[in-house]
């Protein structure tokens, strides 16, 4: 083994074992608790604001949530702008199934085979 090769076999099994104890409910509970602790800390401690709007209680939390909501909404709207139907290119060219041999167009998938098993 050279100097650059690192034996990572001891790292692999530890990661899934460590993650098994953190199921979704525990992770969500930890997230809520940390958010509550930070919100209370923001109300209790003076943050030395530079601007007037930073004096609003929980301003940074509310601003972060609003920014997240706007990004998600823009992403949902953008999907309608950039998405195309599944057969967009075939319908546009008038060539349904173009580029595939005629024999492959009628093949039904066998049991256990994915539907995209067409031969090229």
PASEBA-1860 file (N, C-alpha, C; in nm, 3 decimals):
! residues 120
1> XXXXXXXX> 0.084/-0.117/0.000/0.000/0.000/0.000/0.089/0.124/0.000 ~ 0.064/0.216/-0.094/0.146/0.335/-0.102/0.102/0.437/0.003 ~ 0.176/0.547/0.010/0.148/0.650/0.109/0.011/0.716/0.083 ~ -0.030/0.729/-0.044/-0.156/0.794/-0.078/-0.277/0.703/-0.059 ~ -0.255/0.572/-0.060/-0.366/0.479/-0.041/-0.399/0.470/0.107 ~ -0.524/0.491/0.137/-0.569/0.487/0.276/-0.663/0.369/0.291 ~ -0.644/0.293/0.396/-0.733/0.181/0.422/-0.862/0.234/0.483 ~ -0.968/0.236/0.403/-1.096/0.289/0.449/-1.191/0.179/0.492
9> XXXXXXXX> -1.146/0.057/0.500/-1.235/-0.052/0.537/-1.284/-0.039/0.680 ~ -1.206/0.023/0.767/-1.250/0.038/0.905/-1.350/0.152/0.921 ~ -1.358/0.243/0.822/-1.450/0.356/0.831/-1.590/0.314/0.789 ~ -1.602/0.234/0.686/-1.731/0.197/0.628/-1.833/0.143/0.724 ~ -1.805/0.040/0.801/-1.908/-0.018/0.887/-1.952/0.074/1.001 ~ -1.869/0.169/1.041/-1.903/0.255/1.154/-2.011/0.357/1.117 ~ -2.013/0.404/0.996/-2.107/0.508/0.957/-2.251/0.459/0.961 ~ -2.287/0.347/0.898/-2.427/0.304/0.907/-2.469/0.272/1.050
17> XXXXXXXX> -2.378/0.216/1.129/-2.412/0.184/1.268/-2.443/0.312/1.345 ~ -2.366/0.416/1.323/-2.389/0.542/1.392/-2.519/0.607/1.345 ~ -2.553/0.592/1.218/-2.675/0.655/1.166/-2.801/0.577/1.201 ~ -2.789/0.450/1.234/-2.907/0.371/1.267/-2.977/0.422/1.392 ~ -2.902/0.477/1.485/-2.963/0.528/1.607/-3.038/0.659/1.583 ~ -3.012/0.728/1.472/-3.079/0.854/1.442/-3.185/0.831/1.336 ~ -3.302/0.786/1.377/-3.411/0.773/1.282/-3.474/0.911/1.260 ~ -3.570/0.921/1.173/-3.627/1.050/1.137/-3.690/1.123/1.254
25> XXXXXXXX> -3.759/1.050/1.343/-3.826/1.115/1.456/-3.726/1.177/1.552 ~ -3.617/1.106/1.580/-3.516/1.159/1.671/-3.445/1.279/1.611 ~ -3.418/1.272/1.483/-3.350/1.383/1.415/-3.440/1.507/1.412 ~ -3.568/1.487/1.385/-3.661/1.600/1.383/-3.677/1.659/1.522 ~ -3.683/1.574/1.624/-3.694/1.623/1.761/-3.571/1.705/1.799 ~ -3.452/1.657/1.760/-3.329/1.731/1.789/-3.327/1.865/1.716 ~ -3.379/1.868/1.595/-3.386/1.993/1.519/-3.480/2.092/1.587 ~ -3.597/2.047/1.631/-3.692/2.135/1.698/-3.635/2.188/1.829
33> XXXXXXXX> -3.568/2.101/1.904/-3.510/2.144/2.031/-3.402/2.248/2.008 ~ -3.316/2.226/1.909/-3.209/2.324/1.882/-3.267/2.456/1.833 ~ -3.374/2.451/1.753/-3.439/2.575/1.709/-3.499/2.650/1.827 ~ -3.562/2.577/1.920/-3.622/2.641/2.037/-3.514/2.703/2.126 ~ -3.404/2.633/2.145/-3.295/2.686/2.228/-3.237/2.812/2.165 ~ -3.217/2.811/2.035/-3.163/2.929/1.967/-3.261/3.045/1.968 ~ -3.391/3.016/1.957/-3.491/3.122/1.961/-3.495/3.187/2.099 ~ -3.490/3.105/2.204/-3.489/3.160/2.340/-3.361/3.240/2.363
41> XXXXXXXX> -3.248/3.189/2.314/-3.122/3.261/2.329/-3.126/3.395/2.256 ~ -3.193/3.400/2.141/-3.206/3.525/2.068/-3.292/3.627/2.141 ~ -3.388/3.577/2.219/-3.472/3.669/2.297/-3.404/3.716/2.424 ~ -3.318/3.632/2.480/-3.257/3.662/2.610/-3.133/3.749/2.595 ~ -3.047/3.716/2.502/-2.918/3.785/2.490/-2.927/3.902/2.393 ~ -2.850/4.007/2.420/-2.843/4.123/2.333/-2.750/4.090/2.216 ~ -2.799/4.103/2.095/-2.722/4.064/1.977/-2.644/4.179/1.916 ~ -2.648/4.298/1.973/-2.579/4.416/1.922/-2.614/4.440/1.775
49> XXXXXXXX> -2.739/4.474/1.747/-2.779/4.491/1.607/-2.714/4.613/1.543 ~ -2.685/4.603/1.415/-2.627/4.713/1.339/-2.735/4.799/1.275 ~ -2.847/4.739/1.242/-2.955/4.808/1.173/-3.081/4.800/1.258 ~ -3.175/4.889/1.234/-3.296/4.896/1.314/-3.383/4.772/1.304 ~ -3.394/4.713/1.184/-3.478/4.596/1.167/-3.422/4.473/1.239 ~ -3.294/4.475/1.272/-3.237/4.362/1.346/-3.280/4.362/1.492 ~ -3.342/4.470/1.537/-3.392/4.477/1.675/-3.523/4.401/1.692 ~ -3.589/4.367/1.580/-3.714/4.291/1.586/-3.684/4.153/1.645
57> XXXXXXXX> -3.761/4.111/1.746/-3.736/3.979/1.806/-3.749/3.868/1.701 ~ -3.656/3.776/1.700/-3.651/3.661/1.609/-3.644/3.701/1.462 ~ -3.588/3.818/1.435/-3.579/3.865/1.296/-3.503/3.767/1.207 ~ -3.389/3.720/1.253/-3.307/3.633/1.169/-3.375/3.499/1.140 ~ -3.446/3.446/1.238/-3.519/3.321/1.217/-3.633/3.341/1.117 ~ -3.706/3.449/1.133/-3.817/3.478/1.042/-3.768/3.509/0.901 ~ -3.658/3.583/0.892/-3.602/3.614/0.761/-3.553/3.486/0.691 ~ -3.488/3.399/0.766/-3.441/3.273/0.708/-3.555/3.186/0.661
65> XXXXXXXX> -3.661/3.178/0.739/-3.777/3.098/0.698/-3.843/3.159/0.575 ~ -3.857/3.291/0.571/-3.917/3.356/0.455/-3.833/3.334/0.329 ~ -3.702/3.343/0.342/-3.614/3.319/0.227/-3.628/3.175/0.178 ~ -3.635/3.081/0.270/-3.654/2.940/0.234/-3.787/2.921/0.161 ~ -3.894/2.982/0.212/-4.025/2.967/0.150/-4.027/3.027/0.010 ~ -3.961/3.140/-0.008/-3.955/3.203/-0.141/-3.878/3.115/-0.239 ~ -3.767/3.058/-0.194/-3.687/2.972/-0.282/-3.767/2.848/-0.323 ~ -3.839/2.789/-0.230/-3.921/2.671/-0.263/-4.032/2.709/-0.360
73> XXXXXXXX> -4.098/2.822/-0.337/-4.205/2.865/-0.426/-4.152/2.896/-0.566 ~ -4.038/2.962/-0.575/-3.978/2.990/-0.706/-3.937/2.861/-0.776 ~ -3.887/2.765/-0.701/-3.852/2.637/-0.761/-3.973/2.564/-0.817 ~ -4.084/2.569/-0.745/-4.207/2.506/-0.793/-4.258/2.577/-0.919 ~ -4.250/2.709/-0.920/-4.294/2.784/-1.038/-4.200/2.761/-1.156 ~ -4.072/2.751/-1.129/-3.974/2.729/-1.236/-3.992/2.593/-1.302 ~ -4.045/2.497/-1.227/-4.069/2.365/-1.284/-4.165/2.374/-1.402 ~ -4.266/2.460/-1.392/-4.360/2.474/-1.501/-4.299/2.544/-1.622
81> XXXXXXXX> -4.198/2.624/-1.599/-4.134/2.697/-1.708/-4.038/2.607/-1.785 ~ -3.957/2.529/-1.715/-3.851/2.454/-1.782/-3.885/2.308/-1.809 ~ -3.992/2.254/-1.751/-4.022/2.112/-1.773/-4.086/2.093/-1.911 ~ -4.065/1.976/-1.964/-4.119/1.939/-2.094/-4.191/1.806/-2.080 ~ -4.287/1.778/-2.168/-4.353/1.647/-2.163/-4.254/1.535/-2.190 ~ -4.292/1.415/-2.151/-4.200/1.302/-2.164/-4.158/1.277/-2.308 ~ -4.249/1.293/-2.402/-4.216/1.268/-2.544/-4.196/1.399/-2.620 ~ -4.140/1.500/-2.557/-4.125/1.632/-2.617/-4.043/1.628/-2.746
89> XXXXXXXX> -3.928/1.563/-2.742/-3.839/1.565/-2.859/-3.893/1.478/-2.971 ~ -3.955/1.365/-2.939/-4.012/1.281/-3.045/-4.129/1.350/-3.112 ~ -4.216/1.411/-3.033/-4.333/1.477/-3.089/-4.292/1.599/-3.171 ~ -4.188/1.668/-3.130/-4.144/1.788/-3.200/-4.084/1.753/-3.336 ~ -4.011/1.643/-3.343/-3.949/1.602/-3.468/-4.042/1.517/-3.553 ~ -4.152/1.472/-3.497/-4.242/1.384/-3.571/-4.183/1.246/-3.588 ~ -4.092/1.208/-3.501/-4.026/1.079/-3.513/-4.044/1.001/-3.384 ~ -4.161/0.946/-3.363/-4.188/0.866/-3.244/-4.101/0.742/-3.248
97> XXXXXXXX> -4.014/0.725/-3.149/-3.927/0.609/-3.144/-3.810/0.618/-3.242 ~ -3.771/0.738/-3.280/-3.663/0.754/-3.377/-3.532/0.700/-3.322 ~ -3.456/0.638/-3.406/-3.325/0.588/-3.368/-3.327/0.445/-3.314 ~ -3.444/0.387/-3.293/-3.452/0.251/-3.244/-3.486/0.157/-3.359 ~ -3.428/0.040/-3.360/-3.466/-0.057/-3.463/-3.614/-0.092/-3.449 ~ -3.679/-0.121/-3.560/-3.822/-0.151/-3.560/-3.854/-0.270/-3.470 ~ -3.765/-0.369/-3.464/-3.790/-0.488/-3.383/-3.797/-0.453/-3.234 ~ -3.724/-0.351/-3.191/-3.721/-0.316/-3.050/-3.842/-0.235/-3.006
105> XXXXXXXX> -3.917/-0.179/-3.099/-4.031/-0.098/-3.061/-4.146/-0.181/-3.006 ~ -4.153/-0.308/-3.044/-4.265/-0.393/-3.003/-4.229/-0.488/-2.890 ~ -4.108/-0.481/-2.835/-4.067/-0.573/-2.730/-4.137/-0.538/-2.600 ~ -4.198/-0.636/-2.539/-4.257/-0.620/-2.407/-4.152/-0.659/-2.304 ~ -4.145/-0.591/-2.192/-4.046/-0.628/-2.091/-4.075/-0.767/-2.033 ~ -3.970/-0.842/-2.015/-3.985/-0.974/-1.955/-4.003/-0.956/-1.805 ~ -4.045/-1.061/-1.740/-4.066/-1.055/-1.595/-3.933/-1.024/-1.526 ~ -3.932/-0.924/-1.443/-3.812/-0.888/-1.369/-3.719/-0.797/-1.445
113> XXXXXXXX> -3.750/-0.764/-1.568/-3.664/-0.677/-1.648/-3.717/-0.534/-1.641 ~ -3.628/-0.437/-1.634/-3.675/-0.298/-1.640/-3.729/-0.266/-1.778 ~ -3.816/-0.166/-1.785/-3.878/-0.133/-1.914/-3.784/-0.066/-2.011 ~ -3.670/-0.020/-1.967/-3.576/0.046/-2.058/-3.468/-0.051/-2.104 ~ -3.505/-0.173/-2.133/-3.407/-0.275/-2.172/-3.391/-0.286/-2.322 ~ -3.439/-0.189/-2.397/-3.434/-0.196/-2.543/-3.290/-0.208/-2.592 ~ -3.273/-0.292/-2.691/-3.140/-0.311/-2.749/-3.105/-0.195/-2.838 ~ -2.979/-0.160/-2.843/-2.936/-0.051/-2.929/-2.851/-0.108/-3.039
END
